Amino acid sequence: MSYFCIHGLGLAGSTVAWQLWQRGIPFSIIDHGQGGSSRVAAGLIQPITGKNATLTWEYDVFFKEAENFYRGIEITLAQNFWHPLESIRLVPPHAEKKLLPKLLATSHAPYVIGEIDSPWTGMRAIAIRGSARLDVAAFVNATREFFAEKGYLIPPFSPQENDTTPILCEGAEGLMLHHPQVWPHRCAKGEILTVHAPSWQQTRLISGGAWLVPIGNDCYKIGATYEWHEVDEVITAEGFAWLTRAAQNLGGADFTILDHQAGIRPIVRKSMPIIGKIPQSNHIVFNGLGSKGSLYAPGCAKQLIDFLIHDSPIQPELDAAKYFSV
Ligand SMILES: Cc1cc2nc3c(=O)[nH]c(=O)nc-3n(C[C@H](O)[C@H](O)[C@H](O)COP(=O)(O)OP(=O)(O)OC[C@H]3O[C@@H](n4cnc5c(N)ncnc54)[C@H](O)[C@@H]3O)c2cc1C
């Protein structure tokens, strides 16, 4: 059996590490220990997203996989990461004609509870079921602690790295450095706020343009900007102003800012990940989780390890061999 080395311990690398550990397959991990979008992500998992209220690809399958996976790790680590949520999709007047028929169509019916009275002035509000939030930073940090304590983390270029099969889970850093080869990426910077707002008393995820999500103890995440020009992990005054306005519009005027962060979403083509072996190379990759890493990472990690160990097929939409051969 191959001895694997995971490069990068964000969501992709963490889910791969658990898959290998649960199957008793030997491996090691190399990670910078800093940066990466998983430490910033809000961890939202939603069946309907974006300005066009698009249905998320293969939602039910990946949701079940994700819920079972994270719940299992919660038991192993005696820590809570997975939070089911009801959500509200706001529809502004200019988008009513386009979005309301779509949201109320039969295609969206499994997830749409229906229209509710809206306290958001001028906005229609549609209640949606089946969302969740993963506490991504807590999951990734706890994973790192678990495997570090057991001696799985090794320094780069150490002798143990030789004779291993690398699994590259390098996120935006790998895509932007074109490692292990050129990826035509669309990595997007995102900024996010954490606020304390005892008066809001909101238990649901509110979305529409921006979003607001409760994270407990009267705290909320507000997000997120998208920026394709200056793609770095540096917070900006423009991002801060946009997020503050979003907090006011979605929650109210009364809040205290606790944190302001920036990260880079690893995007290859929308939020469709790429997993498997790059043709004519020995490189195994898992990247391109985009804005939907929390949902797709567990199912993708399982497919990747099934492929590496049992030669099981990877879904064509995700398969690196197909992606790199066109
Ligand atoms: C503002 C913002 C909000 C977001 N909100 C959500 C959300 O609500 N829901 C959601 O699902 N997703 C969200 N995301 C996206 C989410 O962060 C990603 O889908 C996911 O975290 C990507 O995980 P990853 O492991 O591929 O990459 P990363 O988390 O970036 O991890 C890659 C790791 O590899 C390390 N690394 C890179 N190269 C090397 C190397 N050569 N050697 C060693 N280590 C290396 C890096 O240091 C890093 O630790 C958001 C992202 C941002 C920026």
The ligand as a MOL file (V3000), in Angstrom:
LIG
                    3D

  0  0  0     0  0            999 V3000
M  V30 BEGIN CTAB
M  V30 COUNTS 53 58 0 0 0
M  V30 BEGIN ATOM
M  V30 1 C -14.3440 35.3220 3.2440 0
M  V30 2 C -14.5840 33.8860 2.9130 0
M  V30 3 C -15.7980 33.3170 3.2550 0
M  V30 4 C -16.0420 31.9840 2.9640 0
M  V30 5 N -17.2420 31.4340 3.3400 0
M  V30 6 C -17.4870 30.1540 3.0860 0
M  V30 7 C -18.7280 29.5850 3.4740 0
M  V30 8 O -19.5820 30.2440 4.0630 0
M  V30 9 N -18.9280 28.2540 3.2190 0
M  V30 10 C -17.9730 27.4980 2.6130 0
M  V30 11 O -18.1930 26.2930 2.4260 0
M  V30 12 N -16.8130 28.0240 2.1940 0
M  V30 13 C -16.5570 29.3310 2.4140 0
M  V30 14 N -15.3760 29.8720 2.0010 0
M  V30 15 C -14.4930 29.0370 1.1770 0
M  V30 16 C -13.6840 28.0530 1.9960 0
M  V30 17 O -12.7980 28.8000 2.7730 0
M  V30 18 C -12.9490 27.0980 1.0590 0
M  V30 19 O -13.8420 26.3960 0.2410 0
M  V30 20 C -12.1210 26.0430 1.8170 0
M  V30 21 O -11.7970 26.4640 3.1000 0
M  V30 22 C -10.8600 25.7260 1.0310 0
M  V30 23 O -10.1160 24.7720 1.7260 0
M  V30 24 P -8.7280 24.2730 1.1520 0
M  V30 25 O -8.2400 23.2390 2.0920 0
M  V30 26 O -8.8540 23.9090 -0.2800 0
M  V30 27 O -7.7800 25.5580 1.1690 0
M  V30 28 P -7.1390 26.3360 2.4050 0
M  V30 29 O -8.0710 26.4410 3.5320 0
M  V30 30 O -6.5820 27.5970 1.8540 0
M  V30 31 O -5.9700 25.3910 2.8910 0
M  V30 32 C -4.7830 25.1980 2.1730 0
M  V30 33 C -3.6740 24.9680 3.1780 0
M  V30 34 O -2.5190 24.5290 2.4990 0
M  V30 35 C -1.3940 25.2020 2.9980 0
M  V30 36 N -0.4050 25.1350 1.9330 0
M  V30 37 C -0.4770 25.6460 0.6850 0
M  V30 38 N 0.5990 25.2930 -0.0260 0
M  V30 39 C 1.3640 24.5320 0.7670 0
M  V30 40 C 2.5950 23.8570 0.6000 0
M  V30 41 N 3.2570 23.9020 -0.5560 0
M  V30 42 N 3.0940 23.1600 1.6310 0
M  V30 43 C 2.4360 23.1140 2.8150 0
M  V30 44 N 1.2690 23.7210 3.0350 0
M  V30 45 C 0.7220 24.4150 2.0230 0
M  V30 46 C -1.9090 26.5910 3.3430 0
M  V30 47 O -1.0820 27.2300 4.2800 0
M  V30 48 C -3.2840 26.2270 3.9360 0
M  V30 49 O -3.1690 25.9240 5.3070 0
M  V30 50 C -15.0760 31.1990 2.2910 0
M  V30 51 C -13.8500 31.7600 1.9870 0
M  V30 52 C -13.5950 33.0990 2.2770 0
M  V30 53 C -12.2570 33.6820 1.9250 0
M  V30 END ATOM
M  V30 BEGIN BOND
M  V30 1 1 1 2
M  V30 2 1 2 3
M  V30 3 2 2 52
M  V30 4 2 3 4
M  V30 5 1 4 5
M  V30 6 1 4 50
M  V30 7 2 5 6
M  V30 8 1 6 7
M  V30 9 1 6 13
M  V30 10 2 7 8
M  V30 11 1 7 9
M  V30 12 1 9 10
M  V30 13 2 10 11
M  V30 14 1 10 12
M  V30 15 2 12 13
M  V30 16 1 13 14
M  V30 17 1 14 15
M  V30 18 1 14 50
M  V30 19 1 15 16
M  V30 20 1 16 17
M  V30 21 1 16 18
M  V30 22 1 18 19
M  V30 23 1 18 20
M  V30 24 1 20 21
M  V30 25 1 20 22
M  V30 26 1 22 23
M  V30 27 1 23 24
M  V30 28 2 24 25
M  V30 29 1 24 26
M  V30 30 1 24 27
M  V30 31 1 27 28
M  V30 32 2 28 29
M  V30 33 1 28 30
M  V30 34 1 28 31
M  V30 35 1 31 32
M  V30 36 1 32 33
M  V30 37 1 33 34
M  V30 38 1 33 48
M  V30 39 1 34 35
M  V30 40 1 35 36
M  V30 41 1 35 46
M  V30 42 1 36 37
M  V30 43 1 36 45
M  V30 44 2 37 38
M  V30 45 1 38 39
M  V30 46 1 39 40
M  V30 47 2 39 45
M  V30 48 1 40 41
M  V30 49 2 40 42
M  V30 50 1 42 43
M  V30 51 2 43 44
M  V30 52 1 44 45
M  V30 53 1 46 47
M  V30 54 1 46 48
M  V30 55 1 48 49
M  V30 56 2 50 51
M  V30 57 1 51 52
M  V30 58 1 52 53
M  V30 END BOND
M  V30 END CTAB
M  END
